[in-house]
Amino acid sequence: MSNQPEQSSIAGRLAGVHENIRSAAVAAERPEDAAELVAVSKTFPAEVIREALEAGQRVFGENRLQDAEGKWPGLREEYDDVELHMIGSIQTRKAKAIVGLFDVIQTVDREKLARALKKAMDEIGRCPVCYIQVNTGSEPQKGGVEPREADAFIRLCRDEIGLEVVGLMAIPPADQEPAPHFALLKKIAERNGLQKLSMGMSADYELAVRFGATSVRVGSAIFGARTPVAG
Ligand SMILES: *Cc1c(COP(=O)(O)O)cnc(C)c1O
């Protein structure tokens, strides 16, 4: 079963998570590199992130612009092949800064934001690829489009606004079985011809890989517990 990361180092835990992802993919008869690891480094300082970089990790996720802006421009001077994913909710007025810093935006979930991102891309001349976030559990406090509105919103972003929409992202409700949410996200992606699925976190990334995730977003299993306030 799971290779429970007993290792005390970030490098050791990273290796364990990568191994678990490969095993889950193979168990699901997918290629062993079918799912990539987005290491969620939110709230952790640059010197902690540097340990992951030194261990070879290059794909990272952050959920707050301000937190990311304080760390990544500097780290990128040392590691120029980093791929940075925005995985948190985005204020429309910060669209330009988001487009300037991130390579992948996983949380596009409303028309006003989609249009602001596109405008910023045209202005800066930088085009991060986008995921549409789907609120599979219809939770009022959570970002994402409603599942029944997803098809129309995907078409709007892709065909009318002109974003490069590559996939879907979801965060299942914390108090429910994640499997039906993973299955729903996959179904919506398939009927819209989208290849990428960002789903699965520390507690359920192996299950997500079995359900077709192409990216898993894992934080605490690599970096340890975060302070509660940080979300
Ligand atoms: C924090 C966060 C994660 C990682 O959560 P862990 O449980 O620490 O792995 C994944 N996705 C999103 C959107 C997050 O905000």
The ligand as a Gaussian input file, in Angstrom:
#p B3LYP/6-31G(d) Opt

LIG

0 1
 C       -3.321000      23.851000       0.362000
 C       -3.869000      23.288000      -0.890000
 C       -3.483000      22.009000      -1.313000
 C       -2.538000      21.109000      -0.560000
 O       -3.141000      20.621000       0.593000
 P       -2.442000      19.469000       1.483000
 O       -3.558000      18.838000       2.172000
 O       -1.488000      20.178000       2.380000
 O       -1.743000      18.560000       0.552000
 C       -4.025000      21.548000      -2.509000
 N       -4.871000      22.293000      -3.231000
 C       -5.256000      23.521000      -2.864000
 C       -6.183000      24.290000      -3.716000
 C       -4.770000      24.057000      -1.673000
 O       -5.157000      25.291000      -1.298000

